[in-house]
Amino acid sequence: MQASRLSSKGQIVIPKEVRETLGLKPGQTVVFVTVGNTVTLVPQRDISDLRGIIKGADISNYRDRSDLEDTRGLGG
């Protein structure tokens, strides 16, 4: 487990091992996601990084909005 100390200016150094694991580069934006007392650091990726992410996905059980409405008794 890696640790870092909060400075008086509220800054934290991300340990080298963590930066390398996450592939963080200088100047890159990260997002802090908080849930209760837990903070998760998430690298903000460029939208182009998502290209091809669902290639080959099985969509045979895909349900569209009309299917969802029908199961709630709201469909026509």
N, C-alpha and C positions, 0 to 999 in steps of 0.2 A: 504494500500500500504506500502510495506517495503522499507526502504532506507538504503544505506550504503555510507561511505565516502572513496574516493580513497586516499591511503596513498602516501607519497613521493616516495615510492618504486614501485608504480603502483599496489599495492595490494588492494583487496576488500574482506571484510568479508561477506559471504552470510548469511543473517539472519537465525536463527534457524528455524523459521516457514517455510521459503522457502526451506531449506534443508530437513525438514521433509516432506513437500508437494511433493517434487521431489524425495524423497527417496535417497538422496545423502549420501554417506558414506565417511569417511576419506580415502584419497588416490585415490578416484574415479576421472576419467578424465571427464572434461566437455568441450564442444565445444562452442565457441563464434561465432555466425552467425550474420554478419552485413549486413544490407540493408539500404543504405542511412545513416541517423543519428540514426538508431535504432539497438540495440544489443539484441540478444536473446541468452539466456544461455540454452544449451541443454545437458542433461546428456548423455555421451557416454555409450551405452549399449553393452553387450557382444552378439555375434551373437546367442548364445544359447537362449537368451531371446526372439528371434523371433519364436522359435519352436511353431507350432500350431496356429500362428497368423491368418492364412487364412482358418483354418478349418471351413468347412461349408459354404464357400463363394459360391455365385451363379455365375457360369461360363457359364451360358447358352447364354449370349450375348458376349462371349469372341471373339475377332477378332485376328487372327494371322497376321504375316507380309505380307503374300500373299494377304490377304483381303485389307490391307492398300495400297499396291502397286496397286491393281486393281482399287481402288477409285481414284488414282492419274493418271490413264492412263498409268502406267508404267508396269503393270503386263502382263504376256504372254497370 
